[in-house]
Amino acid sequence: MRRLWIACTASLLVSFSPVCAGVGVSDLRCDASMERDVWAAWKEVVEPFIRHDVVQDRLRAQRDTRALYDFQTYTHNLVAMAQRCRRVDRLREIAGAVREAYAALEAGGSKGRSWVCRGGRVCTSRNRLLNTEVQLYSAQFLGLATSVANALATSQSSPSAFDKDFIEETGAIALEHLLRWGSEPVIESLLEKATYSPEAVAGASAQLFFTDKHLWQIAIYSELGGILDATKTAGRGPAARIPSADWRRLQNHYRALMTFFLARVTLWLPRPGGSVSAPLGDLDRGFWRLYPDSRYAGYSGSESPVRCAASAEGKVLPETILPPEVVPVLSETGWDISHARRLVHALSAWQRNEDAVLQVWGRTDRYISPSVLTRAFANNIVAHVWNGDSRFPLFSNYFSGANGWYRVAWDDGTGQCREGTPPFGLSSSFVTGGFVTWARYQPTIGDLALRLYALFDSERPDDIAFVERYYSSLRKTAKGRASLLERLMFWPSLVGSMR
């Protein structure tokens, strides 16, 4: 077997010093050195951070529901590793932290419980998120929570009392949210949107987009399908008290989401002679070409199209250097690679529970297996997103392969001035986004992940310069908790994923 030896990552925090020697492909198997180091970091740094800083301080004390979004971001790859390696005790530890977040739910009468954003930095009156349920944050967190519950329900023959209570509570909360989000008007709107082509997009409107909120809801339904199938003979379970009318609406909502999703998937064969000969896949291709976040996808210059400058009033505001109207519109622009990381967990949820999903929620008229879709998306990374350089791998900002600027002068309502993300500026999303687990579908992805791991540890001057420019937070000399959290989004994806 080909073997790539990599020096062990050095200490990242004074309080965390994993002991290890060389790391090779064999060390990336379950129960080998990498997994042990990951769980050491989880107990020493990440679990206390999630429980105290994210849940107790931000979510429960400040009522900042953006914490739900961050909880998922930092831990979902860990959960996926625990699933692959069947670490039930670790799943229970994460479930305990998830359960603490349930204490921040607010009663909503007939509409069920919800997390309402009442503080923090991101939810403001200006962006109209303050004192509202931010659906993305809740959906993203429930995608994680149902994944943990599903793993506890399906990975063991005799779940503990804690497991059973957590599974039932998580299922009930998820179903409450889906019933609220899946109203009849919403179902009708999803089915209508599925009929449109990219040419129907007018101006900067986002009304026709297939978004990450939709994808997370598909993930939740997929995990719930497995949970409901696993608990159907247990005499209890999250579906026990659902009226038949609500049950039919849930099924209709799921089918509408899947109809919308599959309508927005583009599959095609690459040109002969390329690095990949199998089908490629993209999502919402062409629908984002006029959206402000993507309007500079066709500009790949080194200088930002805007400059943050102080106004006469002392505010820092964006000053346009290159007007968007002079930048060519790229007709194929869809999702950026950072948001596309949601595909990893959504497709995994669907594939792991495919039979149960078909049985519980039903089948749409058009059906493509999740394994076929995952392989097509993985092929697209190698064919169009990767820069083709095996020595210094970089990844384009957009899943279409476009590598222009992203989110130029982006305003999220917090009043900050942002010049935007330059070409290849989202490359770390490949490392931290879980894409590495797609190595089983496209082996080149595994090769690129191992090369990057080696680069982050290298002492060669040209390697160091490359990492500092494009992956600075993952460099072995990077200090602080933020860098360790990024590593704990990368390392788990390596474990159990290499052929």
Buried (B, 14 or more C-beta within 10 A) or exposed (E): EEEBEBBBBEEBBEEBEBEBEEBBBEBBBBEBBBBBBBBBBBEBBBBEBBBEBBBBEBBBEBBBBBBBBBBBBBBBBBBBBBBBBEBBEBBBBBBBBBBBBBEBBEEEEEEBBBBBBBBBEBBBEEBEBBEBBBBBBBBBBBBBBBBBBBBBBBBEEEBEEEBBBBBBBBBBBBBBBBBBBBEEEBBEBBBEBBEBEBEEBEEEEEEBBBBBBBBBBBBBBBBBBBBBBBBBEEEEBBBEEBEEEBBEBBBBBBBBBBBBBBBBBBBEEBEEEEEBEBBBBBBBBBBBBBBBBBBBBBBBBEEBBBBBEEEEEEEEBBBEEBEBEEBEEBEBBBBBBBBBBBBBBBBBBBBBBBEBBEBBBEEBEEEBEBBBBBBBBBBBBBBBBBBEEEEBBBBBBBBBBBBBBBBBBBBBBEEEBBBBBBBBBBBBBBBBBBBBBBBBBBBBBBBBBBBBBBBBBBEEEEBBEBBEEBBEBBBBEBEEBEBBBBBBBBBBBBBBBBE
